[in-house]
């Protein structure tokens, strides 16, 4: 966090802002997350991002550039001030695919909680002030008419999107839009029975390949899949090192694709892996492979292939990782 001292008299519109990237020791440049209207010679304070409050520092602005998002300051930093992307792993959760793990998504779990409450409301298992909110079915409302949607709950009319997305209108829409397999749950005799049947409908079998262990290869394989490995591009993304370029070849950033497909330092294990692909996959499949597809096979396998082939692909990937010894090496910072 960077801000102006409290004794400033001419207070600008922005008084404090986060660093977009880490300011390292001896650096005189600040990259800000949002633009500011600060001026040359203004005094600013960078708060401590360590466990020591004394690491807060005062700087004088030398110049302002990039629309108020890039500051040159003096003196150079004595301590490291972490940028915005270093705090927490919220970005990691976004790229994690839960389906191969057999986990239900947050949306599925929320939907289940809503429908369980709707079931309780429909069966008088909650107080009257909730039960009284339940609308009639379409069949009960229209009387003797025979309709295909007679079993649907009558929808609730809404004017504002906030109400449209609230519990009862949204859950009624979900209930009416689902197939007969979901509708049958309403006849479950007890709420526990309803819950267990609902979970069976949501159940996903985990990808067994993720249980394959080969020394520490499966640990590094998971980190590669999540973008949290010791590859330099991954460390650079979270401001843990200053340079993402591969320390073994100096040709390009050390991304997952560079490590698996292109770095000349790992030519031997890569050759063995590719020969394994040729030996275990049919030629039509091989001819359709490109770099992106090979990377996908390496990290996640292919659901269109049988279990035995996927297990073989994962074992080959773990063998590549272990034989490369990349993650046994010291990282040059």
ROBA-856526 format. One line per field, with one value per residue (C-alpha): x, y, z; residue number from 1. Coordinates in Angstrom, 2 decimals. Layout:
BEGIN
X <- c(X_...)
Y <- c(Y_...)
Z <- c(Z_...)
k <- c(NUM_...)
END
This chain:
BEGIN
X <- c(0.00_1.28_-0.22_0.29_1.26_-1.62_-0.24_-0.60_-2.68_-3.67_-5.24_-5.64_-8.54_-6.51_-4.77_-3.71_-3.29_-1.92_1.25_0.50_3.84_6.51_9.02_12.30_15.27_17.26_14.42_13.36_10.24_6.69_4.03_0.60_-2.61_-4.73_-3.77_-3.13_-3.07_0.07_2.75_6.51_8.10_5.08_6.03_4.57_4.81_5.04_3.68_5.45_4.35_6.51_5.98_8.08_6.25_9.63_9.92_7.57_9.47_9.01_9.82_9.81_8.25_10.74_8.38_4.91_4.29_1.90_-1.20_-0.37_0.43_4.25_6.28_9.99_10.97_13.95_15.68_15.81_13.89_15.68_13.10_10.92_7.29_5.02_2.61_-1.09_-0.77_1.36_-1.48_-3.63_-4.29_-7.70_-6.41_-5.43_-8.94_-10.21_-8.04_-8.62_-10.97_-12.84_-14.49_-11.46_-11.16_-14.76_-15.65_-18.85_-18.56_-19.63_-22.66_-23.73_-23.39_-25.36_-28.05_-28.36_-28.75_-31.49_-33.42_-33.23_-34.80_-37.47_-38.20_-38.63_-40.94_-43.03_-43.37_-44.08_-40.72_-40.02_-41.91_-45.18_-43.68_-41.55_-44.15_-46.66_-44.32_-44.61_-46.64_-49.18_-48.40_-49.63_-52.14_-53.66_-53.95_-55.74_-58.11_-59.47_-57.27_-54.80_-51.42_-47.98_-46.48_-49.17_-46.50_-44.45_-44.44_-46.00_-43.24_-42.87_-43.03_-40.17_-39.30_-35.75_-32.79_-31.94_-35.27_-35.07_-31.82_-33.00_-33.69_-37.32_-37.70_-34.34_-34.94_-38.44_-36.99_-34.29_-36.89_-39.18_-36.38_-34.83_-35.48_-37.70_-34.83_-34.75_-38.54_-38.76_-36.78_-39.82_-41.46_-38.64_-40.28_-37.70_-35.39_-32.36_-33.54_-33.98_-30.46_-28.81_-30.64_-29.66_-25.99_-26.13_-27.39_-24.54_-21.90_-18.79_-16.19_-12.68_-9.99_-8.08_-4.96_-4.43_-3.83_-0.79_2.37_5.95_8.44_7.59_6.53_2.81_3.41_5.30_2.77_-0.09_1.86_2.50_-1.21_-2.16_0.57_2.19_5.44_9.04_9.26_10.54_7.48_5.24_7.45_7.64_3.84_3.64_6.57_8.86_11.74_12.77_13.27_11.08_13.61_14.77_18.05_19.15_18.87_18.16_15.89_12.43_10.37_10.33_6.64_5.11_5.13_8.80_9.81_7.84_8.18_11.09_13.92_17.05_18.32_15.59_15.86_16.56_13.52_11.36_12.46_11.57_8.15_7.36_8.51_6.16_3.28_4.06_4.25_0.95_-1.36_-2.68_-1.22_-4.38_-4.34_-0.60_-1.07_-3.62_-1.30_0.06_1.94_-1.26_-2.69_0.56_0.59_-3.02_-2.17_0.83_-1.08_-4.63_-4.77_-7.69_-11.19_-11.79_-9.08_-9.63_-8.48_-5.52_-4.12_-4.60_-2.82_0.04_0.19_0.29_3.04_5.08_4.55_5.73_8.74_9.60_9.40_11.52_14.15_14.51_15.49_14.34_12.72_15.78_17.80_18.51_16.68_18.88_17.08)
Y <- c(0.00_3.45_6.70_10.35_11.40_12.54_16.09_16.91_20.09_19.99_16.56_15.04_12.80_9.61_9.35_5.68_2.91_-0.63_-1.58_-3.53_-5.35_-5.84_-3.07_-4.82_-3.67_-0.84_-0.16_3.44_2.60_2.01_0.44_1.30_-0.71_2.40_5.85_8.76_12.55_13.01_15.49_15.74_16.41_15.02_12.90_9.37_6.47_2.77_0.69_-2.45_-5.75_-7.83_-8.70_-5.70_-2.34_-0.55_-1.57_1.28_3.88_7.50_8.51_11.70_11.53_12.36_11.86_10.52_8.58_6.14_8.12_8.28_4.56_4.67_6.63_7.32_7.99_8.82_7.39_3.78_1.24_-0.27_-3.02_-5.16_-4.03_-6.75_-6.06_-6.76_-10.19_-11.62_-11.67_-14.79_-17.37_-16.26_-16.48_-20.09_-21.12_-19.77_-22.06_-25.21_-27.66_-29.61_-32.17_-34.47_-34.52_-35.65_-32.45_-30.51_-26.87_-24.04_-23.44_-27.08_-26.97_-23.73_-25.13_-28.20_-26.04_-23.99_-27.04_-28.74_-25.65_-25.59_-29.26_-28.46_-25.56_-27.78_-30.46_-28.20_-28.91_-25.23_-22.50_-21.19_-17.86_-19.81_-22.41_-19.65_-18.32_-21.49_-20.92_-23.42_-25.78_-24.73_-27.63_-26.59_-22.99_-23.63_-26.30_-28.91_-28.08_-30.82_-29.18_-30.59_-28.33_-29.04_-30.23_-27.02_-24.52_-21.21_-18.75_-15.52_-12.33_-9.95_-6.46_-6.01_-8.29_-8.32_-9.97_-12.15_-13.68_-14.05_-17.39_-18.22_-16.99_-18.52_-21.89_-22.21_-21.58_-24.20_-26.68_-26.15_-26.26_-29.54_-32.92_-35.63_-37.19_-34.10_-33.83_-37.34_-36.19_-34.25_-37.56_-38.57_-39.45_-37.67_-34.72_-36.97_-39.24_-36.20_-35.02_-38.40_-38.88_-35.36_-36.05_-39.21_-37.20_-34.71_-37.38_-37.30_-40.03_-38.63_-39.14_-42.16_-41.03_-38.29_-41.03_-42.39_-41.87_-42.06_-40.68_-36.95_-36.71_-36.49_-33.50_-31.57_-32.67_-31.15_-27.93_-27.69_-28.21_-25.41_-23.00_-23.14_-24.95_-23.78_-22.90_-19.35_-18.06_-19.28_-17.70_-14.46_-14.32_-14.04_-11.59_-14.10_-13.61_-10.72_-12.55_-15.27_-16.32_-19.95_-20.22_-23.25_-21.91_-18.15_-18.40_-17.51_-17.44_-20.80_-21.60_-25.07_-25.34_-24.33_-26.90_-29.77_-29.06_-26.77_-26.38_-28.03_-28.93_-31.59_-33.07_-36.65_-37.12_-35.30_-37.71_-40.70_-39.17_-38.52_-42.01_-43.35_-41.42_-42.88_-46.41_-46.24_-44.11_-44.93_-43.12_-41.11_-39.69_-38.92_-37.08_-34.74_-33.76_-30.24_-28.51_-27.50_-31.02_-32.61_-30.18_-31.10_-34.82_-34.28_-32.33_-33.77_-36.79_-37.20_-38.29_-39.72_-42.32_-45.41_-45.56_-47.82_-45.45_-42.41_-44.16_-44.94_-41.30_-40.05_-42.51_-41.33_-37.69_-38.42_-40.30_-37.23_-34.95_-37.22_-37.97_-34.28_-33.53_-29.97_-29.57_-30.90_-27.92_-24.66_-21.67_-18.75_-15.60)
Z <- c(0.00_-0.96_0.33_1.17_4.71_6.93_7.26_3.52_3.12_-0.57_-0.60_-4.11_-5.14_-4.54_-1.18_-1.16_-3.71_-4.03_-5.86_-9.04_-8.87_-6.25_-5.57_-4.88_-2.79_-4.48_-6.94_-7.57_-9.60_-8.38_-10.61_-9.20_-9.55_-10.21_-11.54_-9.17_-9.53_-7.43_-8.50_-8.65_-5.23_-3.35_-0.34_-0.24_2.17_1.22_4.10_5.26_3.69_6.02_9.65_10.69_10.75_10.62_6.95_5.97_3.92_2.84_-0.74_-2.80_-6.27_-9.05_-11.99_-12.83_-16.07_-17.76_-16.87_-13.17_-12.76_-12.90_-10.35_-10.20_-6.58_-4.45_-2.48_-3.70_-1.63_1.36_1.78_-0.46_-0.87_-2.23_-5.09_-5.30_-6.99_-4.17_-1.65_-1.61_-4.32_-5.56_-9.14_-8.65_-7.69_-11.00_-13.13_-11.13_-12.89_-10.20_-12.50_-12.88_-9.06_-8.64_-6.75_-7.29_-8.25_-5.94_-8.20_-7.81_-4.03_-3.80_-6.09_-3.87_-0.74_-2.44_-3.63_-0.25_1.31_-1.42_-0.72_2.99_2.17_-0.09_2.61_5.60_7.24_7.91_9.80_8.32_7.28_4.75_3.76_2.96_0.26_-1.84_-5.04_-6.36_-9.18_-12.61_-12.60_-9.27_-10.42_-13.74_-12.44_-14.84_-17.85_-18.82_-19.39_-20.08_-17.42_-14.81_-12.37_-12.65_-9.83_-10.82_-11.61_-9.67_-11.72_-11.13_-12.32_-11.04_-11.67_-7.95_-7.16_-10.31_-9.01_-5.41_-3.74_-4.51_-8.13_-9.10_-7.42_-8.91_-12.38_-11.79_-10.54_-13.54_-16.10_-14.97_-16.49_-15.02_-13.06_-10.85_-10.59_-9.14_-6.11_-4.89_-4.00_-1.65_1.70_3.91_3.50_4.14_1.33_-0.92_-0.08_-0.73_-4.05_-5.11_-4.34_-6.45_-9.42_-8.94_-8.36_-10.55_-10.59_-10.03_-12.65_-11.33_-13.15_-10.56_-7.97_-9.83_-7.77_-9.00_-6.48_-6.27_-9.90_-9.13_-6.82_-9.50_-12.14_-10.12_-9.60_-13.35_-14.04_-11.64_-12.73_-9.27_-10.00_-9.59_-13.28_-13.59_-15.46_-12.63_-9.96_-11.94_-12.22_-8.43_-8.16_-6.46_-8.93_-11.16_-14.48_-16.09_-18.77_-18.63_-16.72_-18.75_-22.33_-22.04_-25.10_-23.76_-20.53_-18.78_-19.16_-18.86_-22.67_-22.85_-20.23_-21.76_-25.47_-26.30_-23.77_-25.28_-21.81_-21.48_-24.97_-23.79_-21.49_-24.07_-26.81_-24.61_-23.87_-27.54_-28.53_-25.86_-27.43_-30.84_-29.39_-27.48_-29.65_-33.11_-36.09_-36.91_-33.39_-33.66_-36.97_-35.35_-32.49_-32.18_-29.35_-27.57_-27.73_-26.50_-23.58_-22.77_-22.90_-20.64_-17.98_-18.07_-20.38_-22.78_-21.67_-25.17_-24.55_-22.38_-18.74_-19.45_-22.09_-19.84_-16.97_-19.35_-20.50_-16.90_-15.99_-18.98_-17.92_-14.37_-15.76_-17.88_-14.84_-12.64_-15.28_-16.19_-12.56_-13.25_-9.85_-8.02_-9.25_-7.51_-8.97_-10.00_-8.82)
k <- c(1_2_3_4_5_6_7_8_9_10_11_12_13_14_15_16_17_18_19_20_21_22_23_24_25_26_27_28_29_30_31_32_33_34_35_36_37_38_39_40_41_42_43_44_45_46_47_48_49_50_51_52_53_54_55_56_57_58_59_60_61_62_63_64_65_66_67_68_69_70_71_72_73_74_75_76_77_78_79_80_81_82_83_84_85_86_87_88_89_90_91_92_93_94_95_96_97_98_99_100_101_102_103_104_105_106_107_108_109_110_111_112_113_114_115_116_117_118_119_120_121_122_123_124_125_126_127_128_129_130_131_132_133_134_135_136_137_138_139_140_141_142_143_144_145_146_147_148_149_150_151_152_153_154_155_156_157_158_159_160_161_162_163_164_165_166_167_168_169_170_171_172_173_174_175_176_177_178_179_180_181_182_183_184_185_186_187_188_189_190_191_192_193_194_195_196_197_198_199_200_201_202_203_204_205_206_207_208_209_210_211_212_213_214_215_216_217_218_219_220_221_222_223_224_225_226_227_228_229_230_231_232_233_234_235_236_237_238_239_240_241_242_243_244_245_246_247_248_249_250_251_252_253_254_255_256_257_258_259_260_261_262_263_264_265_266_267_268_269_270_271_272_273_274_275_276_277_278_279_280_281_282_283_284_285_286_287_288_289_290_291_292_293_294_295_296_297_298_299_300_301_302_303_304_305_306_307_308_309_310_311_312_313_314_315_316_317_318_319_320_321_322_323_324_325_326_327_328_329_330_331_332_333)
END
